[in-house]
Amino acid sequence: MLASSIPANFQLPFGNSASGTYIRAIPVASQIGITAGAASLTDGFPPVCFADPLAGGVPPSGADFNGILNEITANIRWWGAGGYPKRDATFSAAIGGYPNGAILQSADNTGYWISTADNNTSNPDADGANWLPAWFTGMTGVAITSADVTLTLTQYARPLINLTGVLTGNRSLILPPIVGEWTVINGTTGAYTVTVKTAAGTGVPALQGALTRVVGNGTNVYAENAVTATNATNAVTADGAKGFVPNNTGFITQLTSKSTTVDFTTTGAPLADSGTITTNGSTLAAGATASFNFKSFSFADNSLFISNIKSGANPYNYDIKFGNTSFFTTTCSIKNVSAVSLSDSIVISFKRVSAY
């Protein structure tokens, strides 16, 4: 069949202006014994319509012809206009539930649901089971403060998730183990972290005051467009859309503890001279200092560094210092200047300025 064979759309349902006795809505139930010769979805035109009128037959009604053709063409017209059906509880019950793969428009017209099971009688617009979202627009607002939050179907259907609230501890935003993409805007406050993850996954941090794009593979979620390399002591990620840009920018995450060596030389950004370090979230007591070695082949002897706390912690709680550089290695010290123990994953922006 050819694409050019597409038929013309119905601009109006058949019998659109018919009224009164000239059109009749076709009932589901049989009309035999109720209205002689009346059509129904159960019988169509009953046997009496096929009998000779001289022998007691009843001719088919023009109102029934108008009625059934109107209903058929109204449905065809809806599809021709690009419409999809919405969940209909009465219809669902009548057919025993929607089949696997059925597509329904959401009640608020912002997206579509796909059934993942046969005989599906649940309501996706009320977070019913066995449905997945598809092609949704809009944003879900989520308050996250004193407990982890597991998103419901109608919440994770939206591609944009906006977090608000004052964190009272490190929290998790839990997505389902499905294939999908989300952008998380972390508008929370408080010197704690939010991790976007599945219930059984490890997930990725969503930095405060920033957006994080994540992709689910059916088991876990990952930072979108991330390239990851791991050695014995640390892991590195980079913006895959940009790669490691000409000014040798790298983004690295410290593992194990705040004293673990951070080493760009064994990753995909061996010449990194600027970027971010996300420290391990291990506890640092009030007044205590943790130090770690920091390596890059761009670190000339006697290099100077500028740095600041980008996110992940209250910058007034810490004093960050870089030491002298020798043999491509410098030291970074983190002192907790607050009055309480802290367990922050601090995102430190750094830039090597020059060697003196």
N, C-alpha and C positions, 0 to 999 in steps of 0.2 A: 504494500500500500504506500502511496506517496503522501508526503507532507502537504502537498497542494490539494489533496483530496478532502481536507477538513471541511465539514458541512457548515452551512450558514447557521448562526445562532437564532434561537427563538427570541424575537424582540418582545413578545408578549406571550403569556400562556394561551393555549387554545381556548376560545370562548371567554376571553377576559371580560367582555362587557355583557355576557349573558347573565340574566338574573331571573328571579322568581321561578316560574314553572319551566323555564328553558334550561336550567342547569340544576343538578342535584349532586351533593357530595356523596361519594360512594362509601357506604359503611363497610366495616370489616366483616361483621356477622352476616350469615345467610338471611335473606329476606323472604325465603320460601315460607308460606303460611302467614306472612305478615303483610307484605304488599305484593300483589300478583304481578309477576313479570319484572320486579325491580332487581337491578344488578347489585352484586356485592363483591368484595374482594375474595370472599370464600368461594362463591359459586361462579363468579363472572355473570354472564346472562344465564338465568336458570332454564331448565329444560322446557318450561312452558313457552318460552320465547321462540323455540324451534318447532313448536306444533302449529298445525294449520289453524288459523283463527276460526275457520268454520267448524273445527273440531274442538274448540275451547282454548286454543292457543292465544297468547298475548304478545303482540308485536313489541320488539325492543323499544325502549323509550329514548327519544332524542335527548332528553334531559340527562339520561344516564351516559349517553355517548359524550355529550359535552362535559359532564362531570369527570369521567375517567380520563379523557384526553386533556382536560384542564390540569388535573393532578399530575399526570405524566410529564406534560410539557413544562409545568411550573418547576418541577425538580430538574429537568434537563436545562431549563433556562438558568437556574441557580448555579449549576455546575459550569455552564457556558460563561457566566459572569465571574467565574473564579472563586465562587463560594464553596465552603466546606460545611458539612453538618456539624452541629454542636451536640453535646451529650443530651439525650432525651430519655429520662427515666422510664417513661411509659413504653417507648419503643424498645429500650434495652431489655425490659422485662418480657416484652412480647417475643423477642427473637432469642431470648436466653443469654443475652450479653453480647458484647462486641467481639469480633474475631481478632486473633493475633495479627498485628500489622495494620489494624484499622487506624485511620487518622481523623481526629476530631478537632474542630476549632475551639479554642478556649472560650469560656463564658465571657471574658472581658475583651475578646477580640485582639489580644496582643501576641498570640502564638498558637501552637498546635500541639496536640497530644498524640502519641503513638502507643497503641495497645501492645503489650508484650505477652499476652496470654489469650487463649480462646475463651469464649463464654465469660467475658469480662464485664461484670455488672457494677464494678466500683466506679466512683465519681472522681476523675482526676482533678476537677476544680475544687474538690474538698480533700485533696491529698490522698486520694484512693490508691490502692495497691495496683501493681502490674501496668503502670503507665510510665512513659518517658517523655520529657519535653523535647520539642523540636521547633526551631525557628522563632524563638521568643524575642521580644524587645522589652526594654524597660529596665528598672533597677529595683532591687530588693534592699530595704533598709533593715539592718540587724543591730540591735543593742547587745553588746557583750561586756559584761562587768565582772560578776562574781562566780561565774560557772562557764564551762565549755558550752558551745551551742551547736546542735545538730540541725542542719537545715532540712526543712520539709520539702516535698515535691514542688509546691507552688513557690517556695523561696528559691531553690536552686534552679528553677526553670529560667530565671532571669540571667542574662549574660553579665550584668553588672551588680556587684554586691557591695553595699556601702556600710561599713562598720562604724558604730558610734558607741560612746559610753566611757566611763572611767574604770580602767582595769584595776582590780584589786589583787591580781596575781597573773602568772603566765597562763594563757588560755589557748584553746584549740577551737577552730571553726571547722566543723566536720561535714565534709561532702560525701555523697554516696559513691561506692566503687563502680562508677560508670565511665564511659568514654564521653568527654565533654570539655568545654573551655569556659573559663570564667575570668573576669577582671575584678580584683578585690581592692577597694579603696579603704585603707585603714585610717579612719578619722578618730580612733580612740585616743585617750590620754592616760597618763599613769606610766610609771617606769617599769613596764612589763612588756612581754612579747605576745603576739598572736601567731599561731602556726596553722596554716591551712592544710588539711589532711583528710584522709579517709579514716574510718574508725580503726582499722588495723594497719594503716600506713604510717610512714614517717613524716611526709609532707614537707612544706617549705615555709619559711617565715614570711609574714606580711608586714613590711616595715611601716612604722607609724608615719603619717603625713605623706604617704606615697601610695602608688598603685602597684599591684603585683598581678601579673597575668599567669594563670596556671592552667595546665592541661591534665586531664585525667585519662589514664590508660586502662581503666577497669579494675585496677588494684590500688594504685597510689596516685598522687598528684605531683606534678613537677613544674618548675618555673618554665614558662613558655620560651622557646628559642634558646634554651640554655645548653651550653657545651660543658661537659663535666669531665674532670680528670682527677684521679685520686692516687696519693702515695701513702706511705706508712703513717704520715703525721697530719696531713691536711688534704682539703679538697678545694678545687677552684672552679668557678663558673664564670662565663662571659656572656654578654649579649650576643646571641647568635645572629641577629639581624645586622649587627655592625662588625662582629668579630672583635679582635683586639685591634683597636684603631691605631693610626700611625704614631700617636704620642704615647704608645705603649701603656695603655690603661688595662688594669686587671682587677678582678673582683674575687676575693678569696675568703673562704670560711675556715676558721680554726676548729679543729676537732679535739676531743679528749679533755682539755682543760685550758685555762687562761695562760698556762706556762708552756703550752705546746708550740714547737717551732712552726712558723708560717713560711713556706718555701715556694716561691714562684719558679725557681730554677728547674724544677722537675715537672712543671705543668705546661699548659699551652701558652703561657705568657711569661717566658723566662726573662724578658727585658722590661717587665712592668716597672714604671717609675711613678705611677699615680693610680688612684682607684680607691677601693674600699677593702677594709678588713672587717669581717664579722666575727667577733670573738666568741669563744665557747661560753655557754651560759652557766658555767660552774660558779659556786658561791664565793664571794670575796667579802671577808669580814670587814667591819668598820675600822678604818685606819690602816688596813692591810694593803700591800702592794704586790701585784703579780707582774712578772716580766717574761718576755719571750723573745727569741731570736727571729729576725725577719730578713729573708734572703731574696735577692734579685740580682741578675747579672748587670743591671743598669746602675747598681749602687757603687759608685766610685768611692775611694777612700775619702774620708772627711766630708761626706755629703751632708747637706742640711735638709731638714724636712719641715713642712708646715702640715698641720693636721687639725681636725675638729671632730666632734661627735655629731654624725649626721642624723642618726636615729637609733631607736632601740633602748635608749636610756635618757634619764634627765642629765643634761651636760653639766649641771652644777654638782652632781654627785661624784664626779671623777676628775682626776688630773692625769692627762695623757702626755708622755714625754718620749721622744726618740733620742737615742744615744749616738755616739760616734760610729762611723762606718769603717769597716776594715774587711778586706777580702770578700766583698759583695754582701756583707752581713751587717745589719744594725740591730740594736735592741729597742724594744718598745716596752715601757713600763706603764702600768695602769694602777693608780692609787684610788681607793675608795675613801673619799673625803667626807662622806656622810656619817651619820651617827648609828646606822643600822647595817646589818649584813645585806648584800644585794646579789641577785643572781641574773644579771642582765646579759643578753647577747648584744654587745655594743657594736654598732656599725661606725667604724672610724674611717673618715675620708683622709687620704694622705697625698702629698705631692713632694717628690724630691726636687729641691730648688736648684742646688748647685754644689760644687765642691770648692772648698776654700784652701 
